[in-house]
Amino acid sequence: MRLRRWKADASMVQVNRKSLALQSVAFVVTIFVRGALKTFAPRVWKICHSTIAVYGAAGASEGVQSFLRPVDLAHVSRESARSARVFVEVMPAFKLLAPHTARSLTYTARCVPLLATYYLRKITIPRKPVHERDELWAALHVWGAAQIADIIEEFGGFHRKLAQIMGTAKQFMPKPFVEIFSNQMDKNPPKSFQHIARKVRRELKGSLEQHFTDFNSIPISTASVAQVHFGRLVDGRHVAVKVQVGAMSMLMNDCRMEWCTGVVMKRVGLDPGIDIPTILHSYLEVMPEEFDFRVEANKLERFSQSFQAAGLTSRLALPGVVHELSTKRVLLMEQLPGSKLVELFNEARRAGCPVACPEAVVRTHGGRSGWGGFFHTLHSAWGHMIFIDGLFHTDPHPGNILVMPDGRLGLLDFGQTQKLRDEYRLWLCWLVLAMAAEDYEEVGRLIRTRGDETGQFRMQNPTNEALAAIAYTYFDTRWTPLAHINVFDLNNSPLMENKIERNTTEGSMVVRVVFLVRGMMSSCGVESSMVQAWEPYARQALEAAGELPPSRRSVAFRRQVSQVKMYWQAVRGEKHILEMGKARKKYLEGPRPPIEDFAS
């Protein structure tokens, strides 16, 4: 009798545990649903109080109480199905009356299951045996990348721009993400030629035949904001015609939705320690200017004059602007001859060989071996823009870099730029000089002081070593231990142990530039220091501001002292430094990252 009662009690405990587990899962999912709706569509949430039924039997007035207690899974399933039917029925009306709201709701419905799955796996995977965790994360990332690809294919817009970031940030992203999103350069679905012709006629106030003897109907480049067609003017000039196709309100709404996604990820612990919301917020600041091509035309003129004054025009070219035929939504530019870097990467990938460097490139860029001179010119161009002009191109992906027949480097698409405040620009100058000297204590002091004064950058444990590692990962193109970690490996990433609580808003776009350039250099088999190329520009900017920077000799001497110090520390038995050196040597001697990272 006692044995029977004991078995009955044990079975009851198992049932209760199963019921509790199901209710816990339902509770977690409801938290995601409610939080996502309130974050992504607050107006709709206030109006549609009936949606509260998803969270239990309570009505709208008891929503808070029902939110705080577990719910019956069967009831949630019934009410969820009913809400889903209502959602499907009212969505066509929403799309007509409130298209942005409908887009936000649909996006939320697609994102919530994805975030909920990652959240649950984040809880369950650490309980698995250590040898199984990497496999489980890899399988989850394969599934997650496919889900995100479907979302991007459905929504396009700014989401596709985010895919470009994921496809080029192979230093930080899981491999499945890089493999799927590396083909997003110039891959936006093109608008029809009728749509483009209608816009050009309206903006130029005349027929195509009135201005062009030839206008290619097939776009040579498509993006979320604009697409580009080649043409020939009646005076014989070959031009590139950039036509605005994206709606500013929709793209800004998409960017805000992505920012909200980052906020949700950070609040539930899915942010991999890099403060995603701050990084996404920086795009909200630079995007509006992309929708006025008159601003881009003025920037092209300004940068052309600046590069000419710096003596860079013998190695670098920008397209000239046809001002008389350029408007807010149509920009006519000189057509630069040459091949985009992404096209060279694709050819090398198909041939299964390294990216060949043309002889003209070697001759034009100072006779440096291979691609070294080409990227030194690239470093110099961005050093001049960032430190001297205080305004720089923020989107140097391989679709915007041209290799011209005479070997010069062509820069395209100056729509997305950022202006640095003088205070931050001069602080960045001091940081670059400290990094060039490899003065790690000074690097740590500068970042810590900046964070204390402005709140722009905070880490959980801001030691000199951690701050220096972040600085070289963020602002230099050389190999660093952090430069090739997968921050989305939520079990092994060091940034999960020492998180970046607050990232730099002003520096986010500088970091983006470094990551993009580092990826291109890696695919071309080049290793050099962007910081050392930036050193003379940082010194020039400080001198122009009336400050006294250290001399080149002192920087070089300090760098040698640091290298000798590291050597003797290694000799005395500090094994972690030796291991770092071995890892760096293995990286340099090993196979290069696959060129598929930039496939289009």
C-alpha positions in Angstrom: 0.0 0.0 0.0 2.8 2.4 1.0 4.7 1.5 -2.2 1.6 2.2 -4.4 1.1 5.5 -2.6 4.8 6.4 -3.0 4.6 5.6 -6.8 1.4 7.8 -7.1 3.2 10.6 -5.3 6.2 10.3 -7.5 4.1 10.4 -10.7 2.2 13.4 -9.3 5.6 15.2 -8.8 6.6 14.4 -12.3 3.3 15.8 -13.7 3.6 18.9 -11.6 7.2 19.4 -12.7 6.2 19.0 -16.4 3.2 21.4 -15.9 5.5 23.9 -14.1 8.0 23.7 -16.9 5.4 24.3 -19.6 4.0 27.2 -17.7 7.5 28.6 -17.2 8.1 28.4 -21.0 4.7 30.0 -21.7 5.5 32.8 -19.1 8.9 33.5 -20.8 7.2 33.7 -24.2 4.5 36.0 -23.0 7.1 38.3 -21.5 8.8 38.5 -24.9 5.5 39.1 -26.7 4.3 41.8 -24.4 7.6 43.5 -24.1 8.2 43.5 -27.9 4.7 44.9 -28.6 5.1 47.6 -26.1 8.6 48.5 -27.4 8.0 48.2 -31.2 4.4 49.4 -31.4 3.5 51.4 -28.3 0.6 53.3 -30.0 -1.0 50.1 -31.1 -0.5 48.6 -27.7 -2.4 51.4 -26.1 -5.3 51.1 -28.5 -5.5 47.3 -28.7 -6.1 46.4 -25.0 -7.7 43.2 -26.2 -4.2 41.8 -26.9 -3.8 41.4 -23.1 -5.8 38.2 -23.5 -2.6 36.5 -24.6 -1.2 36.9 -21.1 -4.0 35.0 -19.2 -7.7 35.0 -18.4 -7.6 38.5 -17.0 -9.1 41.4 -18.9 -7.3 44.7 -19.7 -7.7 46.1 -16.2 -6.0 43.0 -14.7 -3.2 43.0 -17.2 -0.4 43.8 -14.7 -1.4 41.2 -12.2 -1.7 38.5 -14.9 1.7 39.5 -16.3 3.3 38.7 -12.9 1.9 35.2 -12.4 2.2 32.0 -14.4 -0.6 31.3 -16.8 -2.4 28.2 -18.0 -0.7 26.9 -21.1 -3.9 25.6 -22.7 -5.7 28.9 -22.2 -2.7 30.8 -23.6 -2.8 28.6 -26.7 -6.5 29.2 -27.3 -6.2 32.9 -26.7 -3.0 33.1 -28.9 -4.8 31.4 -31.7 -7.7 33.7 -31.4 -5.4 36.8 -31.4 -3.5 35.4 -34.4 -6.8 35.2 -36.3 -7.7 38.7 -35.4 -4.2 39.8 -36.4 -4.5 38.2 -39.8 -7.9 39.8 -40.4 -7.0 43.3 -39.4 -3.6 43.4 -41.0 -4.8 44.5 -44.5 -6.6 47.5 -43.0 -3.5 48.4 -41.0 -1.3 48.2 -44.1 -3.6 50.7 -45.8 -4.3 53.1 -42.9 -1.0 52.8 -40.9 1.7 51.1 -43.1 4.6 51.8 -40.7 2.6 50.4 -37.8 1.6 47.3 -39.8 5.3 46.9 -40.8 6.4 47.2 -37.1 3.7 44.6 -36.0 4.7 42.1 -38.7 8.4 42.6 -37.9 7.6 42.0 -34.1 5.7 38.9 -34.9 8.7 37.5 -36.8 11.3 38.5 -34.3 9.7 37.4 -31.0 10.0 33.6 -31.7 13.6 34.1 -32.8 14.6 36.1 -29.6 12.6 33.7 -27.4 14.5 30.7 -28.8 17.9 32.3 -28.3 16.9 33.2 -24.8 15.7 29.7 -23.9 18.9 28.2 -25.4 21.0 30.6 -23.5 19.5 29.2 -20.3 19.6 25.5 -21.3 22.9 25.1 -23.2 25.2 25.9 -20.2 23.5 22.9 -18.4 24.7 20.5 -21.2 28.1 18.7 -21.1 30.9 21.0 -22.1 31.8 19.0 -25.2 28.3 19.4 -26.6 27.9 23.2 -26.2 29.8 24.4 -29.2 27.8 22.0 -31.4 24.5 23.2 -30.0 25.4 26.9 -30.5 26.6 26.2 -34.1 23.3 24.4 -34.9 21.3 27.3 -33.3 23.3 29.9 -35.3 22.6 28.0 -38.6 18.9 28.1 -37.8 19.0 31.7 -36.6 20.9 32.9 -39.7 18.3 31.3 -41.9 15.5 32.9 -39.9 17.1 36.4 -40.1 17.7 35.9 -43.8 14.0 35.3 -44.3 13.1 38.4 -42.3 15.6 40.5 -44.3 14.2 39.1 -47.6 10.7 40.0 -46.5 11.4 43.5 -45.2 14.5 44.8 -47.1 15.2 48.4 -46.4 17.5 49.2 -43.5 17.4 45.5 -42.5 19.4 44.7 -45.6 22.0 47.3 -44.6 22.3 45.5 -41.3 22.8 42.3 -43.2 25.8 43.9 -45.0 27.3 44.7 -41.6 26.9 41.1 -40.4 28.3 39.8 -43.6 31.5 41.9 -43.4 32.1 41.7 -39.6 33.6 38.2 -39.8 35.7 39.1 -36.8 32.7 39.3 -34.5 29.9 37.3 -36.1 29.2 33.5 -36.1 30.3 31.8 -39.3 26.8 30.9 -40.5 25.9 34.6 -40.3 28.9 35.6 -42.4 28.3 32.9 -45.0 24.6 33.8 -45.5 24.9 37.6 -45.4 28.2 38.1 -47.2 26.4 38.3 -50.5 24.3 41.4 -49.6 26.6 44.0 -51.3 24.6 45.7 -54.1 21.9 43.0 -53.7 18.8 45.0 -53.1 15.9 44.1 -55.4 16.0 46.8 -58.2 13.1 49.1 -58.9 11.6 48.8 -62.4 13.1 51.0 -65.2 9.7 52.7 -65.6 9.8 53.8 -62.0 13.4 55.1 -62.4 12.6 56.9 -65.7 9.6 58.6 -64.2 11.6 59.9 -61.3 14.4 61.2 -63.5 11.9 62.9 -65.8 10.2 64.6 -62.8 13.4 65.7 -61.2 15.2 67.0 -64.4 11.9 68.4 -65.7 12.3 66.9 -69.2 12.4 63.6 -71.1 15.3 61.3 -71.0 16.0 62.0 -74.7 16.3 65.7 -73.9 19.3 65.0 -71.5 20.7 61.6 -72.5 21.7 60.0 -75.8 22.0 56.7 -73.9 20.6 55.5 -70.6 21.2 51.9 -69.5 18.0 50.3 -68.1 19.9 47.8 -66.1 21.2 49.2 -62.8 24.9 48.7 -62.0 24.3 49.1 -58.2 21.2 48.8 -56.0 21.0 49.8 -52.3 18.3 50.6 -49.7 18.5 54.3 -50.5 19.3 54.5 -54.2 20.2 52.7 -57.3 22.7 53.7 -60.0 22.5 53.5 -63.8 25.1 54.4 -66.4 24.3 56.8 -69.1 25.7 59.3 -71.7 24.8 63.0 -71.8 24.0 64.8 -75.0 27.4 66.5 -74.8 29.1 63.1 -74.8 30.1 62.8 -71.1 29.7 59.3 -69.6 27.9 59.6 -66.3 26.6 57.6 -63.4 23.0 58.5 -62.5 22.1 57.9 -58.8 18.3 57.8 -58.3 16.7 57.8 -54.9 14.3 54.8 -54.5 14.0 54.4 -50.7 11.5 56.2 -48.5 13.2 58.0 -45.7 10.3 57.5 -43.2 10.3 53.7 -43.9 14.1 53.3 -43.5 14.1 55.4 -40.3 11.3 53.3 -38.9 13.2 50.2 -39.8 16.3 51.6 -38.0 14.2 52.4 -34.9 12.8 48.8 -35.0 16.3 47.4 -35.1 17.3 49.7 -32.2 14.3 48.4 -30.2 15.5 44.8 -31.0 18.9 45.7 -29.6 17.3 47.2 -26.4 15.3 44.0 -25.9 18.4 41.8 -26.5 20.4 43.9 -23.9 17.6 43.7 -21.3 17.3 39.9 -21.5 21.0 39.2 -21.6 21.3 38.4 -25.4 23.6 41.4 -26.1 27.1 39.8 -26.5 28.7 42.5 -24.3 29.2 45.2 -27.0 26.1 47.4 -26.3 24.2 46.9 -29.6 21.6 49.7 -29.0 24.3 52.4 -28.9 25.8 51.1 -32.1 22.4 51.0 -33.9 21.6 54.5 -32.5 24.6 55.9 -34.4 22.9 55.0 -37.7 19.8 57.1 -36.7 22.2 60.1 -36.6 23.8 59.6 -40.0 20.9 58.3 -42.1 18.9 61.5 -42.7 21.6 63.2 -44.8 21.6 60.2 -47.2 18.2 61.4 -48.6 19.4 64.7 -49.9 21.8 64.2 -52.8 22.6 68.0 -52.9 24.4 67.4 -49.6 26.3 64.5 -51.1 27.3 66.6 -54.1 28.7 69.3 -51.8 30.6 66.7 -49.8 32.1 65.2 -53.0 33.4 68.7 -54.0 34.7 69.3 -50.4 36.6 66.0 -50.3 38.0 66.4 -53.8 39.5 69.7 -52.8 40.8 68.3 -49.5 42.5 65.3 -51.1 44.0 67.6 -53.7 45.5 69.8 -51.0 46.8 66.7 -49.2 48.6 65.5 -52.4 46.5 62.2 -52.5 44.9 62.7 -56.0 47.8 61.0 -57.8 46.8 57.8 -56.0 43.1 58.4 -55.3 40.1 59.6 -57.4 36.5 60.7 -56.6 33.8 61.2 -59.2 33.1 64.8 -60.3 29.6 66.1 -60.0 27.3 67.4 -62.8 25.7 70.2 -60.7 23.4 71.5 -63.4 21.6 68.2 -63.6 21.6 67.2 -59.9 18.7 67.6 -57.5 17.7 66.4 -54.1 16.6 63.0 -55.4 18.8 62.6 -58.5 22.6 62.9 -58.6 24.7 62.9 -61.8 28.4 62.1 -61.4 31.4 61.4 -63.7 31.6 57.7 -64.5 34.9 56.3 -63.1 36.4 53.4 -65.0 37.5 50.3 -63.2 36.4 47.2 -61.2 35.0 47.2 -57.8 36.9 45.2 -55.2 33.9 43.0 -54.6 34.1 42.0 -58.3 37.8 41.1 -58.0 37.0 39.0 -54.9 34.3 37.2 -56.8 36.6 36.4 -59.7 39.2 35.0 -57.3 36.6 33.0 -55.5 35.4 31.4 -58.7 39.0 30.7 -59.8 39.9 29.3 -56.4 43.0 31.5 -56.1 44.2 34.6 -54.1 43.1 38.0 -55.2 45.6 39.1 -57.9 47.0 42.6 -57.5 47.3 44.4 -60.9 50.8 45.8 -61.8 49.3 49.3 -62.2 48.3 49.2 -58.5 51.9 48.4 -57.4 53.3 51.2 -59.6 50.8 53.8 -58.5 51.0 53.2 -54.8 54.7 53.6 -54.2 56.0 50.2 -55.4 54.9 48.4 -52.3 54.5 44.7 -52.7 51.1 43.4 -53.6 48.1 45.2 -52.1 50.1 46.8 -49.3 50.4 50.2 -51.1 46.8 50.2 -52.1 45.6 49.8 -48.5 48.2 52.3 -47.3 46.5 54.9 -49.5 43.2 53.8 -48.1 44.5 54.3 -44.6 45.9 57.7 -45.5 42.6 58.8 -47.1 40.6 58.0 -44.0 43.3 59.4 -41.7 43.0 62.8 -43.5 39.2 62.7 -43.5 38.9 61.8 -39.8 41.7 63.9 -38.2 42.0 66.8 -40.6 38.5 67.3 -42.0 36.6 65.9 -39.1 34.1 64.5 -41.6 34.5 61.0 -43.1 33.0 58.4 -45.3 31.4 55.7 -43.1 30.7 52.9 -45.6 33.9 51.7 -47.2 32.7 48.2 -48.0 34.2 46.5 -51.1 31.3 47.5 -53.3 32.3 51.2 -52.8 36.0 50.7 -53.5 37.2 50.9 -57.1 40.4 49.7 -58.7 40.9 51.9 -61.7 42.9 50.9 -64.9 45.7 53.3 -64.0 46.0 51.8 -60.5 44.4 54.6 -58.6 41.9 53.9 -55.8 38.4 55.1 -56.6 36.0 56.0 -53.8 32.2 55.9 -54.3 29.0 56.7 -52.5 29.6 59.6 -50.0 26.0 59.6 -48.9 26.7 58.1 -45.5 29.2 60.3 -43.6 29.7 61.4 -40.0 31.0 64.7 -38.6 33.1 64.5 -35.5 33.0 67.1 -32.8 36.4 68.8 -32.3 36.7 67.7 -28.7 36.3 64.0 -29.7 38.5 64.4 -32.8 41.4 65.7 -30.7 40.9 63.1 -28.0 41.1 60.4 -30.8 44.3 62.0 -32.0 45.9 61.5 -28.6 44.6 57.9 -28.4 46.1 57.1 -31.8 49.5 58.5 -30.8 49.4 56.4 -27.6 48.4 53.3 -29.6 51.2 54.0 -32.2 53.7 54.2 -29.3 52.2 51.0 -27.8 51.9 52.8 -24.5 49.2 50.6 -23.0 49.0 52.5 -19.7 48.3 55.8 -21.5 45.8 54.1 -23.8 43.9 52.8 -20.7 44.1 56.2 -19.0 42.8 58.1 -22.0 39.8 55.8 -22.4 39.0 55.7 -18.7 39.2 59.5 -18.4 37.0 59.9 -21.4 34.4 57.5 -20.0 34.4 59.3 -16.6 34.0 62.7 -18.2 31.4 62.0 -20.8 29.9 58.5 -20.0 30.7 57.5 -23.6 32.4 54.3 -22.7 32.1 52.0 -19.7 33.3 48.5 -19.0 32.4 46.3 -16.0 36.1 45.9 -15.1 38.1 48.6 -16.9 41.7 47.4 -16.4 44.5 48.8 -18.6 44.8 45.4 -20.3 41.1 45.2 -21.2 40.9 48.8 -22.4 44.0 48.4 -24.5 42.7 45.2 -26.1 39.4 47.0 -26.9 41.2 50.0 -28.4 43.4 47.9 -30.7 40.4 45.9 -31.8 38.3 48.9 -32.4 40.8 51.3 -34.0 43.6 49.3 -35.6 43.8 46.7 -38.4 46.6 44.6 -37.0 45.9 41.2 -35.5 44.7 41.2 -31.9 43.3 38.3 -29.7 39.9 40.0 -29.6 39.8 40.8 -33.3 38.8 37.3 -34.3 36.6 36.1 -31.4 32.9 35.3 -32.0 31.2 37.6 -29.5 27.9 35.8 -30.1 29.5 32.7 -28.5 27.6 33.4 -25.3 29.6 30.6 -23.5 33.2 31.5 -24.4 33.3 35.2 -25.4 35.5 37.1 -23.0 33.2 40.1 -23.4 30.5 38.2 -21.6 32.8 38.1 -18.5 33.8 41.8 -18.9 31.0 43.5 -20.7 31.0 46.9 -22.4 28.1 48.5 -20.5 28.1 51.7 -22.6 29.7 51.9 -26.0 31.0 55.0 -27.8 28.3 56.7 -29.9 30.7 59.1 -31.7 33.2 56.4 -32.4 30.9 53.7 -33.6 31.3 54.7 -37.3 35.1 54.9 -36.9 35.0 51.4 -35.6 32.8 50.3 -38.5 35.4 51.7 -40.9 38.2 49.8 -39.2 36.2 46.5 -39.2 35.4 46.8 -42.9 39.0 47.7 -43.9 40.4 44.9 -41.8 38.1 42.4 -43.5 39.2 43.5 -47.0 42.9 43.5 -46.0 42.5 40.0 -44.6 41.0 38.7 -47.8 43.8 40.3 -49.8 46.5 38.8 -47.6 47.7 42.2 -46.2 48.6 43.0 -42.6 49.6 46.5 -41.6 48.7 49.0 -38.9 46.1 51.6 -39.7 47.1 53.4 -36.4 50.7 53.9 -37.6 49.4 55.2 -41.0 47.1 57.6 -39.1 49.9 58.9 -36.8 51.1 61.8 -39.0 47.5 63.0 -39.5 46.8 62.9 -35.8 50.0 64.8 -35.0 49.1 67.4 -37.7 45.6 67.9 -36.3 47.0 68.4 -32.7 49.6 70.9 -33.9 46.9 72.8 -35.9 44.8 73.0 -32.6 47.8 74.5 -30.7 48.6 71.4 -28.7 52.0 69.8 -28.4 52.1 66.2 -29.5 55.1 63.9 -28.9 57.7 63.8 -31.7 57.9 60.9 -34.2 61.2 59.9 -32.6 59.7 59.7 -29.1 56.7 57.6 -30.4 59.1 55.2 -32.3 61.3 54.9 -29.2 58.4 54.3 -26.9 57.2 51.6 -29.3 60.6 49.9 -29.2 60.6 50.0 -25.4 57.2 48.4 -25.2 58.3 45.6 -27.6 61.5 45.0 -25.6 59.5 45.0 -22.3 57.1 42.4 -23.8 60.0 40.3 -24.9 61.6 40.2 -21.4 58.3 39.5 -19.8 58.0 36.5 -22.1 61.5 35.4 -21.3 60.8 35.7 -17.5 58.0 33.1 -18.0 54.8 35.0 -18.6 53.2 32.3 -20.7 50.2 34.2 -21.8 52.3 36.6 -23.8 54.2 33.7 -25.4 50.9 32.1 -26.3 49.6 35.4 -27.8 52.7 35.5 -30.0 52.3 31.9 -31.1 48.6 32.5 -31.9 49.6 35.6 -34.0 52.3 33.6 -35.8 49.9 30.8 -36.5 47.3 33.2 -37.9 49.9 34.9 -40.2 51.3 31.6 -41.5 47.9 29.9 -41.8 45.3 30.0 -44.6 43.6 33.3 -45.2 39.9 33.8 -44.4 37.7 32.7 -47.3 37.0 35.2 -50.0 33.4 34.2 -49.9 33.1 36.7 -47.0 32.6 39.4 -49.7 30.8 37.4 -52.4 28.0 39.2 -54.1 
